[in-house]
Amino acid sequence: MNGVGRQSVNYKAVYKQETLSVAMVIFLYDLAENLFQELQEHFQALTATLNLRMEEMGNRIEDLQKNVNDLMVQAGIENSIKEQMLKT
């Protein structure tokens, strides 16, 4: 040999370490995938709730507009407001 020492390699230890590393990667991947799935489910539930609330608010606004229009007709001021809007 030309002065370079030969290093002994414990292949069983290397294989065991690589096996543990692969197992850890698989575990972390599964954990991340499960977390993503849970987040997606929560986001979908939140979106559905928000859509429902927005629809309810839209209905309430429409009811409020109708009530205001009815009150304006009863007070006899609807025509004067429409006339003012047409003049501007």
N, C-alpha and C positions, 0 to 999 in steps of 0.2 A: 504494500500500500504506500501511497505517496504522502504520508504524514497526516492524512485526513482520517480522523477517527470515525468509526461507524457508530451511528446512534441507534440504539434499540428502540423499537416502536412497539408499544403495547396495543396491538390491534383490537383486542377485546375492549379495552378502555375507550379507544377512539370510536368503535362501533356503538358502544353503550352510550357515549356522549352524543353521537349523531342521532341515535334512536330517541334519546330524551329530547333533543332539539326539535326533531320532527314532530314528536308527540306534543311538545309545547306549542309549536306553530299551529298544529291542527286544533288544539284546545283553544288557543286564542282566536283562531279563525271562527270556530263554532260559537264562541262567546260573543264575538263582534257581530256575527250573523244573527244570533238570537236578540241581541240588543237592538240591532237595526230593525228587526221584525217588530219588536215591542214599540219602538219609536214610531214606526210606520202605522201601527194600529192605533196608537194614541193620537197621532196627527189626523188620521182619518176620522176618528171619533170627534175630535175638536172641530174639524172642518164641517162635519155634519151638524154639530151643535150650533156653530156660528151661522151656517146657512139657514137653519131653522129660525134662529133669533133674528137674523136680518129680514127674513120673510115676514115674521111677526111684526117687526118694526115698520116695514113697508106697508103692511095692512093697517097698522095704527095711524101712520101718517096719512094714508088715503082716507081713513075714517075722519081724521081731524080736518083734512081739507074739505071734505063733504060737509062736516058740521059748521065750519067757518063759512062756507058758501051759503048754507041754509040760513045761518044767522044774518049774513049780509043781505040776503033776499028779504028776510023778515024785517030788517031794519031799513030797507029801501035804499041802501047805499051801493048796491052792486053795480047799478048802471053808472053812477057817478065815478066809481073807480075804473070801470072799463073805459069810460070817456077820457079820463085823465091818462090812461095808458095809451090810448090811441093818439092823443095830442102830442105825446113826447116821442 
